[in-house]
Amino acid sequence: MFVSVVIPTYNRRPILEKCLLALEQQQACPLIDRYEVVVVDDGSTDGTPDWLRQNATRFPHVRLIEQSHGGPAEGRNRGVDHAQGDVIVFIDSDLVVTDSFLSCHAGSLVSSWAERGDRLCFTYGAVVNTANFEQPTAERHKLRDLSWAYFATGNVAIDKEVLQRAGLFDTGFRLYGWEDLELGERLRRMGVKLIKCPAAVGYHWHPALTLDQIPRLIQVEGERARMGLVFFRKHPTRRVRFIIQFTWLHRLLWELLTLGGLINERSLRPLLRWLIRRGYPGTAMELLRLPLNRIGVRALFQEARLAGLR
């Protein structure tokens, strides 16, 4: 097969370098005839396109595509349009993969195609979250790395024709969140099966939590709420309600867990600061998720009320 790895990126040059170097170090695989890495720069202001052009010899598999700042959905669609491969692998630009990454996806796909007698499936690799920039692949697997998402573009491989039949990504998702899961709903309705591929491992780098990040994290919850309603309008089902947490069960859950808002980003601040200083930013982030989830669910219900939705 000919594999095209599609990577949208925006202002992530340092970690993008590690991402691309890992993709250049892939093991040879008899199932893969050749592969390319299609990087779609989404209007970065950190010099990413010029840096890629200046370092073209370091990244012989990379093809650079540029667009004005239009978001990851538009970037992935543009990447697929320019991709020459018959299989598309989606990863994020802050993912660092192992050297067997592409061969594992390829092996799982070929086995599944043979078993099914068609190509209506996609492989879903493992994603390990890490804050270790110097050695992201040194991170161990953790319980919180498990994901129940159906189609998350951090680490999936799919036949290009099947993807095109589904209609690619909805560019109406211009803010943070849900564009990949919405495409997943269309794939699921087409009968496209998820094939777990835990051997295709990617290490998803996030900077360790600092208190300065909290305003942006709150902003993201607002964006997720707005995009969640875009998702629900397209698929007004109970399943999607649960995915985006648009249920009274979720609202009650997060109100109870935060004691009606008494546990919030302000009241937690001293404890978060102490945990971060002690070297436990991951624990601090998990604790902060309590008020962040409450903020997100409240914003979702508020947006729904303004839109006349129930």
VOLUM-203568 format. One record per residue (C-alpha): x, y, z. Coordinates in nm, 4 decimals. Last residue first. Layout:
VOLUM-203568
ATOM/X/Y/Z;
...
***
This chain:
VOLUM-203568
ATOM/-3.3340/2.0961/2.4772;
ATOM/-3.2518/2.3412/2.1992;
ATOM/-3.3768/2.6984/2.1646;
ATOM/-3.0382/2.8309/2.0524;
ATOM/-2.9983/3.0464/2.3651;
ATOM/-3.0945/2.7472/2.5777;
ATOM/-2.8455/2.5246/2.3953;
ATOM/-2.5642/2.7758/2.4477;
ATOM/-2.6440/2.7864/2.8194;
ATOM/-2.6612/2.4066/2.8413;
ATOM/-2.3231/2.3761/2.6709;
ATOM/-2.1669/2.6475/2.8860;
ATOM/-2.2830/2.4649/3.1996;
ATOM/-2.1376/2.1397/3.0681;
ATOM/-1.8036/2.3026/2.9891;
ATOM/-1.7737/2.4887/3.3188;
ATOM/-1.8593/2.1728/3.5131;
ATOM/-1.6033/1.9776/3.3140;
ATOM/-1.3409/2.2430/3.3831;
ATOM/-1.4310/2.2421/3.7539;
ATOM/-1.3482/1.8698/3.7842;
ATOM/-1.0698/1.8675/3.5232;
ATOM/-0.8577/2.0809/3.7576;
ATOM/-0.7967/1.7758/3.9745;
ATOM/-0.6669/1.5760/3.6772;
ATOM/-0.4446/1.8685/3.5820;
ATOM/-0.3001/1.8961/3.9340;
ATOM/-0.2235/1.5236/3.9322;
ATOM/-0.0361/1.5685/3.6053;
ATOM/0.1454/1.8775/3.7397;
ATOM/0.2901/1.6705/4.0276;
ATOM/0.6425/1.8079/4.0758;
ATOM/0.6038/1.9500/4.4251;
ATOM/0.5734/2.3013/4.2821;
ATOM/0.2889/2.1847/4.0576;
ATOM/0.1080/2.0192/4.3478;
ATOM/0.1419/2.3319/4.5659;
ATOM/0.0177/2.5623/4.2882;
ATOM/-0.2797/2.3327/4.2254;
ATOM/-0.3617/2.3328/4.5959;
ATOM/-0.3466/2.7135/4.6147;
ATOM/-0.5546/2.7484/4.2935;
ATOM/-0.8299/2.5055/4.3855;
ATOM/-1.0611/2.7763/4.5203;
ATOM/-1.0107/2.9810/4.2035;
ATOM/-1.0485/2.7015/3.9454;
ATOM/-1.3573/2.5750/4.1223;
ATOM/-1.4623/2.3506/4.4090;
ATOM/-1.7476/2.5543/4.5531;
ATOM/-1.9192/2.5124/4.2158;
ATOM/-2.2217/2.3147/4.3281;
ATOM/-2.0123/2.0829/4.5426;
ATOM/-1.7659/2.0282/4.2539;
ATOM/-1.8411/1.6567/4.2252;
ATOM/-2.2119/1.7195/4.2780;
ATOM/-2.2384/1.9883/4.0097;
ATOM/-2.0311/1.7702/3.7772;
ATOM/-2.2627/1.4716/3.8160;
ATOM/-2.5868/1.6723/3.8041;
ATOM/-2.4914/1.8265/3.4671;
ATOM/-2.3772/1.4920/3.3365;
ATOM/-2.7044/1.3243/3.4337;
ATOM/-2.9000/1.6210/3.2981;
ATOM/-2.7616/1.5351/2.9567;
ATOM/-2.5528/1.7210/2.6969;
ATOM/-2.2271/1.5516/2.7918;
ATOM/-2.0852/1.5761/2.4338;
ATOM/-2.0653/1.1979/2.3911;
ATOM/-2.3779/1.1393/2.5998;
ATOM/-2.5910/1.3680/2.3833;
ATOM/-2.4311/1.2094/2.0771;
ATOM/-2.5613/0.8643/2.1793;
ATOM/-2.9042/1.0022/2.2643;
ATOM/-2.9359/1.1292/1.9099;
ATOM/-2.9611/1.4711/1.7443;
ATOM/-2.6806/1.4048/1.4904;
ATOM/-2.6155/1.7165/1.2821;
ATOM/-2.7626/1.9497/1.5434;
ATOM/-2.5733/1.7606/1.8132;
ATOM/-2.2329/1.8124/1.6481;
ATOM/-2.2918/2.1857/1.5976;
ATOM/-2.4044/2.1922/1.9617;
ATOM/-2.0765/2.0363/2.0670;
ATOM/-1.8930/2.3002/1.8659;
ATOM/-2.0325/2.5708/2.0912;
ATOM/-1.9607/2.3722/2.4082;
ATOM/-1.6112/2.2796/2.2914;
ATOM/-1.5375/2.6480/2.2322;
ATOM/-1.6495/2.7355/2.5835;
ATOM/-1.4384/2.4558/2.7290;
ATOM/-1.1419/2.5831/2.5274;
ATOM/-1.1785/2.9278/2.6867;
ATOM/-1.1560/2.7685/3.0317;
ATOM/-0.8334/2.5930/2.9292;
ATOM/-0.7021/2.9248/2.7932;
ATOM/-0.7712/3.0996/3.1266;
ATOM/-0.6062/2.8090/3.3171;
ATOM/-0.2764/2.8006/3.1255;
ATOM/-0.1041/3.0605/3.3462;
ATOM/-0.1463/2.8288/3.6442;
ATOM/0.0980/2.5883/3.4845;
ATOM/0.0217/2.2369/3.3620;
ATOM/0.3003/2.0409/3.1949;
ATOM/0.3217/2.1037/2.8213;
ATOM/0.1270/1.8418/2.6274;
ATOM/0.2972/1.5750/2.4175;
ATOM/0.0976/1.2900/2.2693;
ATOM/0.3116/0.9783/2.2464;
ATOM/0.1976/0.7576/1.9578;
ATOM/0.1784/0.3799/1.9641;
ATOM/0.0739/0.1510/1.6802;
ATOM/0.0900/-0.1693/1.8891;
ATOM/-0.2505/-0.0917/2.0400;
ATOM/-0.4308/-0.1423/1.7057;
ATOM/-0.8009/-0.1565/1.7871;
ATOM/-1.0140/-0.2077/1.4774;
ATOM/-1.3153/0.0251/1.4521;
ATOM/-1.5711/-0.0919/1.1973;
ATOM/-1.7203/0.1102/0.9126;
ATOM/-2.0889/0.0225/0.8876;
ATOM/-2.1814/0.3409/0.7021;
ATOM/-2.3537/0.4621/1.0189;
ATOM/-2.0225/0.4241/1.2024;
ATOM/-1.8439/0.6304/0.9387;
ATOM/-2.0979/0.9109/0.9740;
ATOM/-2.0609/0.9071/1.3538;
ATOM/-1.6833/0.9062/1.3186;
ATOM/-1.7009/1.2206/1.1073;
ATOM/-1.8690/1.3829/1.4082;
ATOM/-1.5984/1.2387/1.6342;
ATOM/-1.3305/1.4048/1.4215;
ATOM/-1.4937/1.7475/1.4170;
ATOM/-1.5688/1.7331/1.7921;
ATOM/-1.3446/2.0047/1.9348;
ATOM/-1.1901/2.3487/1.9237;
ATOM/-1.3311/2.6126/1.6908;
ATOM/-1.3923/2.5998/1.3157;
ATOM/-1.6240/2.3003/1.3121;
ATOM/-1.8298/2.4130/1.0123;
ATOM/-1.5483/2.2596/0.8091;
ATOM/-1.7245/1.9229/0.8285;
ATOM/-1.4547/1.6602/0.7835;
ATOM/-1.4444/1.4072/0.4987;
ATOM/-1.7651/1.3084/0.3150;
ATOM/-1.8085/0.9463/0.4246;
ATOM/-1.7357/0.8315/0.0698;
ATOM/-1.4066/1.0195/0.0862;
ATOM/-1.2991/0.8287/0.3967;
ATOM/-1.3896/0.4960/0.2377;
ATOM/-1.1846/0.5917/-0.0707;
ATOM/-0.8848/0.6900/0.1419;
ATOM/-0.8742/0.3611/0.3323;
ATOM/-0.8281/0.4374/0.7017;
ATOM/-0.5540/0.4804/0.9615;
ATOM/-0.6057/0.6428/1.3035;
ATOM/-0.3916/0.8176/1.5684;
ATOM/-0.4815/1.1649/1.6982;
ATOM/-0.7727/1.1696/1.4561;
ATOM/-1.0210/1.0294/1.7064;
ATOM/-1.2816/0.7998/1.5551;
ATOM/-1.4904/0.6012/1.8038;
ATOM/-1.3760/0.7659/2.1268;
ATOM/-1.3547/0.5361/2.4286;
ATOM/-1.0019/0.6413/2.5203;
ATOM/-0.7508/0.4897/2.7635;
ATOM/-0.4619/0.7220/2.8505;
ATOM/-0.6081/0.7759/3.1983;
ATOM/-0.5092/0.4220/3.2931;
ATOM/-0.1442/0.4993/3.2181;
ATOM/0.1059/0.3744/2.9614;
ATOM/0.4610/0.4737/3.0499;
ATOM/0.6364/0.7830/2.9152;
ATOM/0.9844/0.7295/2.7696;
ATOM/0.8511/0.8033/2.4193;
ATOM/0.8286/1.1749/2.5026;
ATOM/1.2009/1.2048/2.5740;
ATOM/1.2985/1.5735/2.5760;
ATOM/0.9424/1.7054/2.5810;
ATOM/0.8214/1.4964/2.8750;
ATOM/0.4655/1.6205/2.9363;
ATOM/0.3150/1.2917/2.8213;
ATOM/-0.0107/1.1412/2.7030;
ATOM/0.0050/0.7925/2.5545;
ATOM/-0.2088/0.7375/2.2458;
ATOM/-0.2738/0.3825/2.1212;
ATOM/-0.3713/0.3175/1.7608;
ATOM/-0.7136/0.3031/1.5986;
ATOM/-0.7356/0.1053/1.2765;
ATOM/-1.0137/0.1700/1.0281;
ATOM/-1.2799/-0.0505/0.8753;
ATOM/-1.4972/-0.0820/0.5676;
ATOM/-1.2220/-0.2122/0.3393;
ATOM/-1.3985/-0.5249/0.2162;
ATOM/-1.3705/-0.9043/0.2441;
ATOM/-1.3988/-0.8807/0.6214;
ATOM/-1.1110/-1.1103/0.7186;
ATOM/-0.8841/-0.9996/0.4342;
ATOM/-0.9525/-0.6304/0.4980;
ATOM/-0.8935/-0.6814/0.8710;
ATOM/-0.5580/-0.8505/0.8165;
ATOM/-0.4485/-0.5794/0.5710;
ATOM/-0.5516/-0.3021/0.8106;
ATOM/-0.3820/-0.4555/1.1132;
ATOM/-0.0553/-0.5052/0.9238;
ATOM/-0.0584/-0.1527/0.7815;
ATOM/-0.1252/0.0100/1.1191;
ATOM/0.1574/-0.1895/1.2762;
ATOM/0.3942/-0.1122/0.9866;
ATOM/0.3192/0.2599/1.0191;
ATOM/0.4046/0.2788/1.3902;
ATOM/0.7010/0.0415/1.4006;
ATOM/0.9531/0.3239/1.4603;
ATOM/0.7485/0.4599/1.7520;
ATOM/0.5414/0.7766/1.7172;
ATOM/0.5749/1.1324/1.8485;
ATOM/0.2421/1.3198/1.8467;
ATOM/0.2356/1.7008/1.8742;
ATOM/0.1501/1.7490/1.5048;
ATOM/-0.1625/1.5396/1.5406;
ATOM/-0.2008/1.2098/1.3577;
ATOM/-0.4150/1.0933/1.0684;
ATOM/-0.3086/0.7997/0.8525;
ATOM/-0.4644/0.7877/0.5066;
ATOM/-0.4419/0.4786/0.2873;
ATOM/-0.4523/0.4881/-0.0946;
ATOM/-0.1692/0.7378/-0.0976;
ATOM/-0.1315/1.0493/-0.3142;
ATOM/-0.2509/1.2978/-0.0540;
ATOM/-0.3323/1.6475/-0.1824;
ATOM/-0.7086/1.6241/-0.1239;
ATOM/-0.6469/1.4353/0.2019;
ATOM/-0.4260/1.7179/0.3289;
ATOM/-0.6828/1.9781/0.2309;
ATOM/-0.9469/1.7885/0.4232;
ATOM/-0.7151/1.7618/0.7246;
ATOM/-0.6467/2.1356/0.7182;
ATOM/-1.0124/2.2295/0.6798;
ATOM/-1.0981/2.0199/0.9850;
ATOM/-0.7905/2.1463/1.1739;
ATOM/-0.8808/2.5160/1.1572;
ATOM/-0.9014/2.7802/0.8871;
ATOM/-0.5877/2.9910/0.9318;
ATOM/-0.4836/3.0512/0.5730;
ATOM/-0.3469/2.7452/0.3966;
ATOM/-0.0105/2.5859/0.3239;
ATOM/0.0823/2.2382/0.2010;
ATOM/0.4278/2.0967/0.2735;
ATOM/0.5271/1.7507/0.1506;
ATOM/0.7433/1.5506/0.3889;
ATOM/0.9053/1.2155/0.3045;
ATOM/1.2535/1.3660/0.2540;
ATOM/1.2537/1.5306/0.5986;
ATOM/1.6118/1.6233/0.6832;
ATOM/1.6757/1.7354/0.3244;
ATOM/1.3760/1.9717/0.3397;
ATOM/1.5174/2.1606/0.6360;
ATOM/1.5026/2.5138/0.4923;
ATOM/1.1594/2.4454/0.3422;
ATOM/1.0327/2.3138/0.6753;
ATOM/1.1688/2.6160/0.8628;
ATOM/1.0068/2.8528/0.6123;
ATOM/0.6701/2.6804/0.6626;
ATOM/0.7002/2.6737/1.0469;
ATOM/0.7965/3.0398/1.0893;
ATOM/0.6136/3.0889/1.4202;
ATOM/0.3086/3.2643/1.2705;
ATOM/0.1399/2.9462/1.1499;
ATOM/-0.1272/2.9833/0.8821;
ATOM/-0.2704/2.6331/0.9083;
ATOM/0.0366/2.4425/0.7868;
ATOM/-0.0721/2.1179/0.6251;
ATOM/0.2017/1.8560/0.6564;
ATOM/0.1585/1.5635/0.4163;
ATOM/0.3950/1.2834/0.5184;
ATOM/0.4591/1.0338/0.2410;
ATOM/0.4786/0.6569/0.2261;
ATOM/0.6088/0.3796/0.0051;
ATOM/0.5329/0.0190/-0.0911;
ATOM/0.4093/-0.0606/0.2577;
ATOM/0.3174/-0.4250/0.3250;
ATOM/0.6796/-0.5371/0.3047;
ATOM/0.7656/-0.3003/0.5923;
ATOM/1.0825/-0.0997/0.6415;
ATOM/1.0984/0.0490/0.9906;
ATOM/0.9990/0.4122/1.0271;
ATOM/1.2716/0.6649/1.1124;
ATOM/1.1420/0.9550/0.9004;
ATOM/0.8154/0.9481/1.0953;
ATOM/1.0049/0.9940/1.4224;
ATOM/1.1879/1.2942/1.2757;
ATOM/0.8544/1.4439/1.1737;
ATOM/0.7027/1.4315/1.5226;
ATOM/1.0216/1.5528/1.6896;
ATOM/1.0293/1.8551/1.4595;
ATOM/0.6580/1.9126/1.5127;
ATOM/0.7339/1.9404/1.8858;
ATOM/0.9483/2.2503/1.8304;
ATOM/0.7401/2.3934/1.5389;
ATOM/0.3976/2.3876/1.6995;
ATOM/0.2470/2.7132/1.5714;
ATOM/-0.0414/2.5501/1.3808;
ATOM/-0.0253/2.2021/1.2351;
ATOM/-0.2395/1.9675/1.0285;
ATOM/-0.0765/1.6253/0.9815;
ATOM/-0.1779/1.3769/0.7106;
ATOM/0.0269/1.0562/0.6825;
ATOM/-0.0137/0.9220/0.3301;
ATOM/0.0423/0.5486/0.2897;
ATOM/0.0961/0.3644/-0.0395;
ATOM/0.0000/0.0000/0.0000;
***
